[in-house]
Amino acid sequence: MTQFFNDAAQFLPILLQGAWLTVVVAAGSLIFSTLLGLVWALMRVGNIPVLARISAGIINVLRGIPIIVLLFYIYFVMPDIGIALTATQAAIIGLGIAYSAYQAENYRAAIQAVDEGQIEAAQAMGMGWWLTMRRVVLPQAFKTMLPPYGNIMIMMLKDSSQASTITVAELALQGKMIAVSTFKNSTVFSLVALMYLMMCVPLILFVRHMEKRSAKR
């Protein structure tokens, strides 16, 4: 046990650098997926059938492509057409695009859960589609989608480890490099697992809190 703590003291500074990059990738991806998912959802529930079909097609395609393949495509293939991104940028964009499909479905479910009577009342008052969405539907939909949104945050934090496949030196890759160079696999990956858990626990508590609040309404 003493040796474990000695090794932990030696490895933690490097692992913390990786953990910080994990947070950066996860946070950037979350913001990007949230905004892009809202676009897909509004297209899907809008009054323009062509846009709704395009959105549905995009969502289905994104849900069918593995995240790792999307990351490879953005980082390795896009430079062939003149779009070169850093590994971190590619990870944020790739994860954001992948998760935008799930964000869109959460938005759509929350929007469709809003009472249609409220929408009809808003339209009867002369509100257009966008004004009804902005003032009536979306504020209520945001409250409904908070619990599943929290689950997406947790999944995204863990899936940020896939960024290591395109050389992003986040927590998982830092742990792998330390393990390869020291051969102390059990110590290193125990620390990596604990650090992921420490990052996820606050999000898990947040999700539980939002689920309790949602149940009281």
PyRosetta script that sets phi, psi and omega in degrees:
from pyrosetta import init, pose_from_sequence

init()
pose = pose_from_sequence("MTQFFNDAAQFLPILLQGAWLTVVVAAGSLIFSTLLGLVWALMRVGNIPVLARISAGIINVLRGIPIIVLLFYIYFVMPDIGIALTATQAAIIGLGIAYSAYQAENYRAAIQAVDEGQIEAAQAMGMGWWLTMRRVVLPQAFKTMLPPYGNIMIMMLKDSSQASTITVAELALQGKMIAVSTFKNSTVFSLVALMYLMMCVPLILFVRHMEKRSAKR")
pose.set_psi(1, -39.6)
pose.set_omega(1, 177.9)
pose.set_phi(2, -60.4)
pose.set_psi(2, -41.3)
pose.set_omega(2, 178.8)
pose.set_phi(3, -63.1)
pose.set_psi(3, -37.6)
pose.set_omega(3, 178.6)
pose.set_phi(4, -59.6)
pose.set_psi(4, -46.9)
pose.set_omega(4, -178.7)
pose.set_phi(5, -67.8)
pose.set_psi(5, -35.6)
pose.set_omega(5, 176.4)
pose.set_phi(6, -63.9)
pose.set_psi(6, -44.0)
pose.set_omega(6, 177.7)
pose.set_phi(7, -65.9)
pose.set_psi(7, -39.1)
pose.set_omega(7, 179.9)
pose.set_phi(8, -61.1)
pose.set_psi(8, -42.6)
pose.set_omega(8, 178.9)
pose.set_phi(9, -62.6)
pose.set_psi(9, -31.9)
pose.set_omega(9, -179.7)
pose.set_phi(10, -77.6)
pose.set_psi(10, -39.3)
pose.set_omega(10, -173.8)
pose.set_phi(11, -87.0)
pose.set_psi(11, -25.9)
pose.set_omega(11, -172.0)
pose.set_phi(12, -57.7)
pose.set_psi(12, -43.0)
pose.set_omega(12, -180.0)
pose.set_phi(13, -56.3)
pose.set_psi(13, -40.3)
pose.set_omega(13, 178.9)
pose.set_phi(14, -70.1)
pose.set_psi(14, -43.4)
pose.set_omega(14, 179.9)
pose.set_phi(15, -64.7)
pose.set_psi(15, -34.2)
pose.set_omega(15, 178.8)
pose.set_phi(16, -66.1)
pose.set_psi(16, -34.4)
pose.set_omega(16, 174.5)
pose.set_phi(17, -62.1)
pose.set_psi(17, -42.6)
pose.set_omega(17, 177.3)
pose.set_phi(18, -66.1)
pose.set_psi(18, -37.9)
pose.set_omega(18, 179.6)
pose.set_phi(19, -64.0)
pose.set_psi(19, -39.1)
pose.set_omega(19, 178.0)
pose.set_phi(20, -62.5)
pose.set_psi(20, -42.6)
pose.set_omega(20, 178.5)
pose.set_phi(21, -67.0)
pose.set_psi(21, -33.6)
pose.set_omega(21, 174.6)
pose.set_phi(22, -60.2)
pose.set_psi(22, -44.5)
pose.set_omega(22, 179.2)
pose.set_phi(23, -64.0)
pose.set_psi(23, -41.2)
pose.set_omega(23, 179.7)
pose.set_phi(24, -62.1)
pose.set_psi(24, -46.8)
pose.set_omega(24, -179.5)
pose.set_phi(25, -64.6)
pose.set_psi(25, -44.9)
pose.set_omega(25, -178.6)
pose.set_phi(26, -65.1)
pose.set_psi(26, -43.4)
pose.set_omega(26, -179.1)
pose.set_phi(27, -66.4)
pose.set_psi(27, -45.0)
pose.set_omega(27, 178.6)
pose.set_phi(28, -62.2)
pose.set_psi(28, -42.7)
pose.set_omega(28, 178.9)
pose.set_phi(29, -65.0)
pose.set_psi(29, -38.3)
pose.set_omega(29, -179.2)
pose.set_phi(30, -64.0)
pose.set_psi(30, -45.0)
pose.set_omega(30, 179.4)
pose.set_phi(31, -63.3)
pose.set_psi(31, -46.4)
pose.set_omega(31, -178.3)
pose.set_phi(32, -64.0)
pose.set_psi(32, -44.5)
pose.set_omega(32, -178.9)
pose.set_phi(33, -67.3)
pose.set_psi(33, -34.4)
pose.set_omega(33, 179.1)
pose.set_phi(34, -63.5)
pose.set_psi(34, -46.9)
pose.set_omega(34, -179.0)
pose.set_phi(35, -69.1)
pose.set_psi(35, -45.4)
pose.set_omega(35, -178.7)
pose.set_phi(36, -67.8)
pose.set_psi(36, -38.4)
pose.set_omega(36, 177.8)
pose.set_phi(37, -62.7)
pose.set_psi(37, -36.4)
pose.set_omega(37, 177.7)
pose.set_phi(38, -64.7)
pose.set_psi(38, -38.1)
pose.set_omega(38, 177.2)
pose.set_phi(39, -62.2)
pose.set_psi(39, -49.0)
pose.set_omega(39, 179.2)
pose.set_phi(40, -58.9)
pose.set_psi(40, -42.6)
pose.set_omega(40, -176.4)
pose.set_phi(41, -65.9)
pose.set_psi(41, -43.1)
pose.set_omega(41, 180.0)
pose.set_phi(42, -65.8)
pose.set_psi(42, -36.5)
pose.set_omega(42, 174.0)
pose.set_phi(43, -63.1)
pose.set_psi(43, -39.0)
pose.set_omega(43, -175.3)
pose.set_phi(44, -69.4)
pose.set_psi(44, -38.3)
pose.set_omega(44, -175.7)
pose.set_phi(45, -98.2)
pose.set_psi(45, 2.6)
pose.set_omega(45, -178.4)
pose.set_phi(46, -73.2)
pose.set_psi(46, -179.1)
pose.set_omega(46, -176.9)
pose.set_phi(47, -95.3)
pose.set_psi(47, 10.3)
pose.set_omega(47, -179.2)
pose.set_phi(48, -109.2)
pose.set_psi(48, 104.3)
pose.set_omega(48, -174.6)
pose.set_phi(49, -55.6)
pose.set_psi(49, -37.5)
pose.set_omega(49, -178.4)
pose.set_phi(50, -62.8)
pose.set_psi(50, -46.0)
pose.set_omega(50, 179.1)
pose.set_phi(51, -64.7)
pose.set_psi(51, -37.1)
pose.set_omega(51, 178.9)
pose.set_phi(52, -63.3)
pose.set_psi(52, -41.1)
pose.set_omega(52, 179.6)
pose.set_phi(53, -69.8)
pose.set_psi(53, -39.4)
pose.set_omega(53, 177.9)
pose.set_phi(54, -62.1)
pose.set_psi(54, -45.7)
pose.set_omega(54, 179.7)
pose.set_phi(55, -61.3)
pose.set_psi(55, -45.1)
pose.set_omega(55, 179.5)
pose.set_phi(56, -60.7)
pose.set_psi(56, -40.2)
pose.set_omega(56, 178.7)
pose.set_phi(57, -64.9)
pose.set_psi(57, -44.8)
pose.set_omega(57, 179.4)
pose.set_phi(58, -61.1)
pose.set_psi(58, -45.1)
pose.set_omega(58, -178.8)
pose.set_phi(59, -61.2)
pose.set_psi(59, -44.5)
pose.set_omega(59, -179.6)
pose.set_phi(60, -65.3)
pose.set_psi(60, -39.0)
pose.set_omega(60, 178.5)
pose.set_phi(61, -64.6)
pose.set_psi(61, -46.8)
pose.set_omega(61, -178.6)
pose.set_phi(62, -64.3)
pose.set_psi(62, -36.6)
pose.set_omega(62, 178.8)
pose.set_phi(63, -70.7)
pose.set_psi(63, -21.4)
pose.set_omega(63, -177.9)
pose.set_phi(64, -92.9)
pose.set_psi(64, -10.2)
pose.set_omega(64, -178.8)
pose.set_phi(65, -98.9)
pose.set_psi(65, 124.8)
pose.set_omega(65, 176.9)
pose.set_phi(66, -59.3)
pose.set_psi(66, 144.8)
pose.set_omega(66, -178.2)
pose.set_phi(67, -58.7)
pose.set_psi(67, -40.8)
pose.set_omega(67, -176.7)
pose.set_phi(68, -63.4)
pose.set_psi(68, -36.0)
pose.set_omega(68, 178.1)
pose.set_phi(69, -67.7)
pose.set_psi(69, -40.4)
pose.set_omega(69, 178.6)
pose.set_phi(70, -63.5)
pose.set_psi(70, -40.8)
pose.set_omega(70, 178.0)
pose.set_phi(71, -63.9)
pose.set_psi(71, -44.1)
pose.set_omega(71, 178.1)
pose.set_phi(72, -60.0)
pose.set_psi(72, -42.6)
pose.set_omega(72, -177.3)
pose.set_phi(73, -63.5)
pose.set_psi(73, -46.2)
pose.set_omega(73, -177.7)
pose.set_phi(74, -67.0)
pose.set_psi(74, -40.3)
pose.set_omega(74, -173.5)
pose.set_phi(75, -85.1)
pose.set_psi(75, -36.5)
pose.set_omega(75, -174.4)
pose.set_phi(76, -101.8)
pose.set_psi(76, -31.2)
pose.set_omega(76, -174.9)
pose.set_phi(77, -92.5)
pose.set_psi(77, -40.4)
pose.set_omega(77, -176.6)
pose.set_phi(78, -57.2)
pose.set_psi(78, -35.4)
pose.set_omega(78, 176.4)
pose.set_phi(79, -58.7)
pose.set_psi(79, -24.1)
pose.set_omega(79, 179.1)
pose.set_phi(80, -66.9)
pose.set_psi(80, -22.0)
pose.set_omega(80, 178.4)
pose.set_phi(81, -109.1)
pose.set_psi(81, 17.2)
pose.set_omega(81, 173.2)
pose.set_phi(82, 92.0)
pose.set_psi(82, 9.3)
pose.set_omega(82, 179.7)
pose.set_phi(83, -113.8)
pose.set_psi(83, 98.6)
pose.set_omega(83, -178.5)
pose.set_phi(84, -106.5)
pose.set_psi(84, 126.8)
pose.set_omega(84, -179.5)
pose.set_phi(85, -120.7)
pose.set_psi(85, 154.5)
pose.set_omega(85, 171.6)
pose.set_phi(86, -69.6)
pose.set_psi(86, 164.0)
pose.set_omega(86, -179.5)
pose.set_phi(87, -61.2)
pose.set_psi(87, -40.4)
pose.set_omega(87, 180.0)
pose.set_phi(88, -66.0)
pose.set_psi(88, -44.2)
pose.set_omega(88, 177.9)
pose.set_phi(89, -61.3)
pose.set_psi(89, -43.9)
pose.set_omega(89, 179.2)
pose.set_phi(90, -62.8)
pose.set_psi(90, -38.2)
pose.set_omega(90, 179.7)
pose.set_phi(91, -65.9)
pose.set_psi(91, -44.3)
pose.set_omega(91, 180.0)
pose.set_phi(92, -63.6)
pose.set_psi(92, -46.0)
pose.set_omega(92, -179.0)
pose.set_phi(93, -67.8)
pose.set_psi(93, -43.4)
pose.set_omega(93, -178.9)
pose.set_phi(94, -63.5)
pose.set_psi(94, -49.0)
pose.set_omega(94, 178.2)
pose.set_phi(95, -64.4)
pose.set_psi(95, -38.5)
pose.set_omega(95, 179.6)
pose.set_phi(96, -63.2)
pose.set_psi(96, -44.3)
pose.set_omega(96, 178.6)
pose.set_phi(97, -64.6)
pose.set_psi(97, -44.9)
pose.set_omega(97, -178.6)
pose.set_phi(98, -60.0)
pose.set_psi(98, -46.1)
pose.set_omega(98, -176.3)
pose.set_phi(99, -80.8)
pose.set_psi(99, -11.9)
pose.set_omega(99, 177.4)
pose.set_phi(100, -63.0)
pose.set_psi(100, -28.9)
pose.set_omega(100, 178.1)
pose.set_phi(101, -64.9)
pose.set_psi(101, -42.8)
pose.set_omega(101, 179.8)
pose.set_phi(102, -72.6)
pose.set_psi(102, -35.7)
pose.set_omega(102, 175.6)
pose.set_phi(103, -62.8)
pose.set_psi(103, -41.8)
pose.set_omega(103, -179.1)
pose.set_phi(104, -61.4)
pose.set_psi(104, -42.0)
pose.set_omega(104, 179.7)
pose.set_phi(105, -67.1)
pose.set_psi(105, -35.9)
pose.set_omega(105, 175.6)
pose.set_phi(106, -65.1)
pose.set_psi(106, -44.3)
pose.set_omega(106, 176.8)
pose.set_phi(107, -59.3)
pose.set_psi(107, -47.9)
pose.set_omega(107, -176.2)
pose.set_phi(108, -60.8)
pose.set_psi(108, -44.4)
pose.set_omega(108, 179.1)
pose.set_phi(109, -62.6)
pose.set_psi(109, -40.7)
pose.set_omega(109, -179.6)
pose.set_phi(110, -68.2)
pose.set_psi(110, -39.7)
pose.set_omega(110, 179.0)
pose.set_phi(111, -64.9)
pose.set_psi(111, -43.1)
pose.set_omega(111, -178.8)
pose.set_phi(112, -72.0)
pose.set_psi(112, -15.2)
pose.set_omega(112, 177.5)
pose.set_phi(113, -80.2)
pose.set_psi(113, -13.7)
pose.set_omega(113, 178.9)
pose.set_phi(114, -69.8)
pose.set_psi(114, 136.5)
pose.set_omega(114, -178.5)
pose.set_phi(115, -56.9)
pose.set_psi(115, 125.3)
pose.set_omega(115, -179.3)
pose.set_phi(116, -63.3)
pose.set_psi(116, -26.4)
pose.set_omega(116, 178.5)
pose.set_phi(117, -60.7)
pose.set_psi(117, -35.7)
pose.set_omega(117, 178.4)
pose.set_phi(118, -68.0)
pose.set_psi(118, -37.1)
pose.set_omega(118, 178.4)
pose.set_phi(119, -67.2)
pose.set_psi(119, -43.7)
pose.set_omega(119, 178.9)
pose.set_phi(120, -63.8)
pose.set_psi(120, -38.4)
pose.set_omega(120, 178.6)
pose.set_phi(121, -65.3)
pose.set_psi(121, -40.4)
pose.set_omega(121, 178.8)
pose.set_phi(122, -64.5)
pose.set_psi(122, -40.9)
pose.set_omega(122, 179.1)
pose.set_phi(123, -68.6)
pose.set_psi(123, -33.6)
pose.set_omega(123, 177.2)
pose.set_phi(124, -66.3)
pose.set_psi(124, -26.6)
pose.set_omega(124, 177.7)
pose.set_phi(125, -81.9)
pose.set_psi(125, -0.2)
pose.set_omega(125, 177.2)
pose.set_phi(126, 97.2)
pose.set_psi(126, 7.3)
pose.set_omega(126, 178.2)
pose.set_phi(127, -74.5)
pose.set_psi(127, 137.8)
pose.set_omega(127, 173.8)
pose.set_phi(128, -77.4)
pose.set_psi(128, 179.8)
pose.set_omega(128, -176.8)
pose.set_phi(129, -62.0)
pose.set_psi(129, -48.7)
pose.set_omega(129, -176.3)
pose.set_phi(130, -67.0)
pose.set_psi(130, -40.5)
pose.set_omega(130, 179.3)
pose.set_phi(131, -65.5)
pose.set_psi(131, -37.7)
pose.set_omega(131, 176.5)
pose.set_phi(132, -63.0)
pose.set_psi(132, -42.5)
pose.set_omega(132, 178.4)
pose.set_phi(133, -62.6)
pose.set_psi(133, -45.6)
pose.set_omega(133, -172.9)
pose.set_phi(134, -71.7)
pose.set_psi(134, -37.4)
pose.set_omega(134, -173.0)
pose.set_phi(135, -100.2)
pose.set_psi(135, -23.7)
pose.set_omega(135, -173.5)
pose.set_phi(136, -114.9)
pose.set_psi(136, -53.3)
pose.set_omega(136, -169.1)
pose.set_phi(137, -80.3)
pose.set_psi(137, -54.7)
pose.set_omega(137, -172.9)
pose.set_phi(138, -61.7)
pose.set_psi(138, -40.9)
pose.set_omega(138, 177.7)
pose.set_phi(139, -57.8)
pose.set_psi(139, -38.2)
pose.set_omega(139, 178.1)
pose.set_phi(140, -75.6)
pose.set_psi(140, -37.2)
pose.set_omega(140, -179.3)
pose.set_phi(141, -65.1)
pose.set_psi(141, -37.7)
pose.set_omega(141, 179.9)
pose.set_phi(142, -59.9)
pose.set_psi(142, -40.3)
pose.set_omega(142, 179.6)
pose.set_phi(143, -65.5)
pose.set_psi(143, -39.2)
pose.set_omega(143, -178.1)
pose.set_phi(144, -68.4)
pose.set_psi(144, -35.5)
pose.set_omega(144, -173.7)
pose.set_phi(145, -88.8)
pose.set_psi(145, -2.0)
pose.set_omega(145, -177.1)
pose.set_phi(146, -59.8)
pose.set_psi(146, -46.5)
pose.set_omega(146, 179.1)
pose.set_phi(147, -59.2)
pose.set_psi(147, -50.3)
pose.set_omega(147, 177.2)
pose.set_phi(148, -66.0)
pose.set_psi(148, -28.0)
pose.set_omega(148, 176.1)
pose.set_phi(149, -63.2)
pose.set_psi(149, -38.7)
pose.set_omega(149, 176.8)
pose.set_phi(150, -62.9)
pose.set_psi(150, -38.9)
pose.set_omega(150, 177.3)
pose.set_phi(151, -64.5)
pose.set_psi(151, -36.8)
pose.set_omega(151, 177.4)
pose.set_phi(152, -65.1)
pose.set_psi(152, -38.3)
pose.set_omega(152, 177.0)
pose.set_phi(153, -57.7)
pose.set_psi(153, -44.2)
pose.set_omega(153, -179.7)
pose.set_phi(154, -65.9)
pose.set_psi(154, -45.7)
pose.set_omega(154, -180.0)
pose.set_phi(155, -62.2)
pose.set_psi(155, -39.7)
pose.set_omega(155, -179.2)
pose.set_phi(156, -67.2)
pose.set_psi(156, -39.4)
pose.set_omega(156, 178.2)
pose.set_phi(157, -60.3)
pose.set_psi(157, -42.9)
pose.set_omega(157, -179.7)
pose.set_phi(158, -72.7)
pose.set_psi(158, -38.9)
pose.set_omega(158, -179.0)
pose.set_phi(159, -73.0)
pose.set_psi(159, -12.4)
pose.set_omega(159, 175.3)
pose.set_phi(160, -61.4)
pose.set_psi(160, -18.5)
pose.set_omega(160, 177.2)
pose.set_phi(161, -63.0)
pose.set_psi(161, -22.4)
pose.set_omega(161, 179.1)
pose.set_phi(162, -69.5)
pose.set_psi(162, -16.3)
pose.set_omega(162, 176.5)
pose.set_phi(163, -63.9)
pose.set_psi(163, -20.1)
pose.set_omega(163, 178.7)
pose.set_phi(164, -62.9)
pose.set_psi(164, -22.8)
pose.set_omega(164, -179.0)
pose.set_phi(165, -70.2)
pose.set_psi(165, -17.2)
pose.set_omega(165, 176.9)
pose.set_phi(166, -114.7)
pose.set_psi(166, 30.2)
pose.set_omega(166, 172.0)
pose.set_phi(167, 73.3)
pose.set_psi(167, 16.5)
pose.set_omega(167, 172.9)
pose.set_phi(168, -73.5)
pose.set_psi(168, 122.3)
pose.set_omega(168, -173.8)
pose.set_phi(169, -82.9)
pose.set_psi(169, 57.4)
pose.set_omega(169, 177.7)
pose.set_phi(170, -82.2)
pose.set_psi(170, -169.2)
pose.set_omega(170, -170.0)
pose.set_phi(171, -57.9)
pose.set_psi(171, -46.5)
pose.set_omega(171, -176.7)
pose.set_phi(172, -63.2)
pose.set_psi(172, -43.5)
pose.set_omega(172, -178.8)
pose.set_phi(173, -69.7)
pose.set_psi(173, -39.1)
pose.set_omega(173, 176.5)
pose.set_phi(174, -60.2)
pose.set_psi(174, -43.1)
pose.set_omega(174, 178.0)
pose.set_phi(175, -62.3)
pose.set_psi(175, -42.5)
pose.set_omega(175, 179.8)
pose.set_phi(176, -62.5)
pose.set_psi(176, -42.9)
pose.set_omega(176, -178.9)
pose.set_phi(177, -66.0)
pose.set_psi(177, -39.1)
pose.set_omega(177, 177.7)
pose.set_phi(178, -66.1)
pose.set_psi(178, -42.1)
pose.set_omega(178, -178.9)
pose.set_phi(179, -63.6)
pose.set_psi(179, -39.7)
pose.set_omega(179, -179.6)
pose.set_phi(180, -65.3)
pose.set_psi(180, -38.4)
pose.set_omega(180, -175.6)
pose.set_phi(181, -83.8)
pose.set_psi(181, -22.7)
pose.set_omega(181, -176.9)
pose.set_phi(182, -111.5)
pose.set_psi(182, -16.9)
pose.set_omega(182, -177.4)
pose.set_phi(183, 64.1)
pose.set_psi(183, 17.4)
pose.set_omega(183, 177.8)
pose.set_phi(184, -100.2)
pose.set_psi(184, 67.3)
pose.set_omega(184, -173.1)
pose.set_phi(185, -62.2)
pose.set_psi(185, -47.0)
pose.set_omega(185, -175.6)
pose.set_phi(186, -63.2)
pose.set_psi(186, -42.1)
pose.set_omega(186, 179.6)
pose.set_phi(187, -65.2)
pose.set_psi(187, -48.6)
pose.set_omega(187, -175.4)
pose.set_phi(188, -64.2)
pose.set_psi(188, -49.2)
pose.set_omega(188, -174.6)
pose.set_phi(189, -76.9)
pose.set_psi(189, -21.3)
pose.set_omega(189, 169.8)
pose.set_phi(190, -66.0)
pose.set_psi(190, -42.2)
pose.set_omega(190, 177.6)
pose.set_phi(191, -64.9)
pose.set_psi(191, -42.2)
pose.set_omega(191, 179.0)
pose.set_phi(192, -60.9)
pose.set_psi(192, -45.5)
pose.set_omega(192, 179.6)
pose.set_phi(193, -62.3)
pose.set_psi(193, -42.4)
pose.set_omega(193, 179.1)
pose.set_phi(194, -63.9)
pose.set_psi(194, -37.8)
pose.set_omega(194, -179.0)
pose.set_phi(195, -70.9)
pose.set_psi(195, -38.9)
pose.set_omega(195, 174.2)
pose.set_phi(196, -62.0)
pose.set_psi(196, -42.0)
pose.set_omega(196, 179.8)
pose.set_phi(197, -63.1)
pose.set_psi(197, -41.5)
pose.set_omega(197, 179.8)
pose.set_phi(198, -64.8)
pose.set_psi(198, -31.8)
pose.set_omega(198, 177.2)
pose.set_phi(199, -77.5)
pose.set_psi(199, -30.8)
pose.set_omega(199, -176.9)
pose.set_phi(200, -82.5)
pose.set_psi(200, -30.5)
pose.set_omega(200, -175.4)
pose.set_phi(201, -56.6)
pose.set_psi(201, -46.8)
pose.set_omega(201, 178.1)
pose.set_phi(202, -59.0)
pose.set_psi(202, -36.7)
pose.set_omega(202, 178.3)
pose.set_phi(203, -68.7)
pose.set_psi(203, -38.8)
pose.set_omega(203, 177.6)
pose.set_phi(204, -62.3)
pose.set_psi(204, -42.7)
pose.set_omega(204, 178.2)
pose.set_phi(205, -65.3)
pose.set_psi(205, -37.0)
pose.set_omega(205, 177.4)
pose.set_phi(206, -63.6)
pose.set_psi(206, -45.2)
pose.set_omega(206, 179.1)
pose.set_phi(207, -61.2)
pose.set_psi(207, -44.1)
pose.set_omega(207, 179.4)
pose.set_phi(208, -61.3)
pose.set_psi(208, -41.1)
pose.set_omega(208, 178.6)
pose.set_phi(209, -63.3)
pose.set_psi(209, -44.4)
pose.set_omega(209, -178.9)
pose.set_phi(210, -68.2)
pose.set_psi(210, -34.3)
pose.set_omega(210, 176.6)
pose.set_phi(211, -65.8)
pose.set_psi(211, -39.0)
pose.set_omega(211, 177.8)
pose.set_phi(212, -66.3)
pose.set_psi(212, -41.6)
pose.set_omega(212, 178.5)
pose.set_phi(213, -64.6)
pose.set_psi(213, -39.8)
pose.set_omega(213, -179.9)
pose.set_phi(214, -65.9)
pose.set_psi(214, -37.1)
pose.set_omega(214, -179.7)
pose.set_phi(215, -68.3)
pose.set_psi(215, -27.0)
pose.set_omega(215, -179.5)
pose.set_phi(216, -78.0)
pose.set_psi(216, -20.0)
pose.set_omega(216, -177.8)
pose.set_phi(217, -75.7)
pose.dump_pdb("model.pdb")
